[in-house]
Amino acid sequence: METAIYVTGAKVSCKTRHKDNRHDRIVEFEKTQINKEYWGDSLAKDKVRNELHKLGFNSHFSVIEWIH
């Protein structure tokens, strides 16, 4: 059986709305299992996207690394 991998945040590269000025940011969210069957990674990315929207960043971002 595979060991569960949990993350509590991510370092991401993102940009503000309607501009091409990229920023590296650390986004924190509730503990999430990223290797969970059926879209564990996507659930964590959705949490990142929601936090970035609250900060005024658009939905285009790249995860640089996960924070455990």
FENQUIMO-V847943 format. One record per residue. SS is DSSP state (H for helix, E for strand, L for the rest). PHI is phi as a letter, one per 40 degrees, with the letter a starting at -180 (999 if undefined). PSI is psi in whole degrees, 0 to 359 (999 if undefined). Layout:
BEGIN
ss->SS phi->PHI psi->PSI
ss->SS phi->PHI psi->PSI
END
This chain:
BEGIN
ss->L phi->999 psi->139
ss->L phi->c psi->139
ss->L phi->c psi->136
ss->L phi->c psi->138
ss->L phi->b psi->117
ss->E phi->b psi->145
ss->E phi->b psi->153
ss->E phi->b psi->5
ss->E phi->i psi->181
ss->E phi->a psi->146
ss->E phi->c psi->123
ss->E phi->b psi->157
ss->E phi->b psi->121
ss->E phi->a psi->172
ss->E phi->b psi->156
ss->E phi->c psi->163
ss->L phi->c psi->136
ss->L phi->g psi->17
ss->L phi->b psi->160
ss->L phi->b psi->55
ss->L phi->b psi->97
ss->E phi->c psi->145
ss->E phi->b psi->145
ss->E phi->c psi->127
ss->E phi->b psi->155
ss->E phi->b psi->125
ss->E phi->b psi->129
ss->E phi->b psi->146
ss->E phi->a psi->177
ss->E phi->c psi->154
ss->E phi->d psi->126
ss->E phi->b psi->138
ss->E phi->c psi->119
ss->L phi->c psi->343
ss->L phi->b psi->24
ss->L phi->c psi->141
ss->L phi->c psi->146
ss->L phi->g psi->71
ss->L phi->g psi->33
ss->H phi->d psi->315
ss->H phi->c psi->319
ss->H phi->c psi->324
ss->H phi->c psi->317
ss->H phi->c psi->318
ss->H phi->c psi->326
ss->H phi->c psi->322
ss->H phi->c psi->321
ss->H phi->c psi->313
ss->H phi->d psi->316
ss->H phi->c psi->318
ss->H phi->c psi->321
ss->H phi->c psi->322
ss->H phi->c psi->321
ss->H phi->c psi->330
ss->L phi->c psi->359
ss->L phi->g psi->13
ss->E phi->c psi->149
ss->E phi->c psi->186
ss->E phi->c psi->358
ss->E phi->c psi->110
ss->E phi->a psi->162
ss->E phi->b psi->134
ss->E phi->c psi->121
ss->E phi->c psi->313
ss->E phi->a psi->153
ss->E phi->c psi->145
ss->E phi->b psi->123
ss->L phi->c psi->999
END
